[in-house]
Amino acid sequence: MTLQNLYAQVPSAFSAAEIALDALIDLDTYPIHDIHHPKRKVLIDRCRQSLSETGCAHIPKFMQPVAINTMRAEVERLSTEIRRSEDTVNAYFSEDDASLDATHPKRHFMSRRSSFINSDRLESQSLLRQFYDSDVVVHFLSECLGVAPIYRWADPLARNPYSVMQEGDHFPWHFDGNEFTVSILVQQSEGGGDFEYCPNIRNPHDENFDGVADVLSGGRQPVHVLTLEPGDLQLFKGRYSLHSVTPIVGKTERIIALPTYVTDPYAVNRPHHSKTVYGEALPIHFERESVIRADNLMD
């Protein structure tokens, strides 16, 4: 069936200028474009339940294999644009605060080795850009989250980057500066690279420093582990759930696309966060540093 015939036969959220999502997403299994399809409703209900119970929703084989191959090829072409960094960070990507007790989680620093292809380096026809720019995708994700409206992120470096992790790279326990992150696994490493997370360990009204400190010191009681396969999509509330990526084992890079959505279209990462993770801070990060967040969390 051609995409034109598809439009003619089912109610669709596509506009005339919409990208051909059937080239990116398995619309037969996951008809996110057809707002009346029973499969779409079942999928949204399942994602909402999973997000409520664990702060994370997992949709296997969401992306078409050809799209994953195309994204992998883009990363290979952009290999000279990979920003590698190795440093020590706390879970909040903030500077040390000597006014706090030495046992405070904000003073617990961990080693980090990771790399990104920042969003501003993506190719003009990047499939990741196309996925991110789709209103159909935004509408679907908004329904899964049960939050409306949601927006594409204003942060020019972090809105839809690729994470590229090599042997020995790891991302220690941390919170995101944005509310929602969508992960698309492009390539899995030979070993390691497991996603670990503590669902809703904090909320907009309670940092739960004691709970965070317990995990940072090795506590495993609240920890969930998710192993992704290429093409899988993960929807995650990374601002409220402490999370990490275990060390990469083997020579095959772990590549994951990170299209990111927010409830505040104006806010961006704080300068220190941006420098630490993405290797630089742009004027927009300093100009909007004082923006009042929707919550009072550290970051």
C-alpha positions, 0 to 999 in steps of 0.5 A: 500500500502506498502512503497516498492510499494509506492517507485515503483509507484511514483517519490520520494525524498527518498533514499534507507536508508531514514526513513519510513516517512509514519509512521510519516507524513500523506503522503496521504494528504501531499505527500512531498516525491513525488516531482511531485505530484500536492498536493505538489506544492499546499502546497508549494505555500500556505506555501510560500504565508502565510510566505510572508504575515504573517511570518508563515505557518500552516499545520493542522494534518501534523503528523500521530496520532500514531507518536504524541502518540509515541512522547508524550510517549518519553517525558514521559520517559524523564521526569527526563531530563526536564530542568526547569527555571524561570527568567527575560529576554528581547526580545533578551536574552541578558544582560542589557545594562546600556548605553541605555536609560531606555525605550529601548526595550533591557532594557525591562525585562519580567518574563519567566517560561518554560522548555525544554528537550534539543536535546542532551537528546533525545533517540537514536531512537526518532521519533523527531530525525528521522523527523529532520534527514530526507533529504526529510523534509529538501528539502520540508521545503527549498522549502516552505521557498524559501531559499536554501540551509538550514541546520540542526542546529549545536547547540547540545542543541537547534537543535530539543528540546521538549518544555514542559510547565506546568500550569502557564508557559509562554514564553514572547515576544522574537526573536529566534537566528536562522532563521527558526523554525518548530513547531509540537504540541504534546499535547495541554494544557487545556487552554492558550498556544496560540502562538502570533506573530508580523510578520516581525516586524524587518528585517536584516537591521532594528531592528525597536526598536520603533515598538518592544517597542510598543508591549512590552508596550502592543500594539496589532496592529501587533499581530497575534494569532494562536491556534495549535492542536496536529499533526499540523506543523507550519513553522515560521521565528522566527528571524524576528517576535517577538513572545510569548506563553501565560500562560498555564492554567490547569494541562495538559502540553503543549508539542511542538517539535521544529526542527530548521533549519538555513542558516549558518550550523556553528553558534550556540546560544550565551552563554548567550542565551543558559544558559538562555533558555536551562540551560547551555552553552557548549564549542561550544557556547563559541568557536563560540560566535564570529562567524560573523552572516549573519545579524547584529541583536542583537540576 
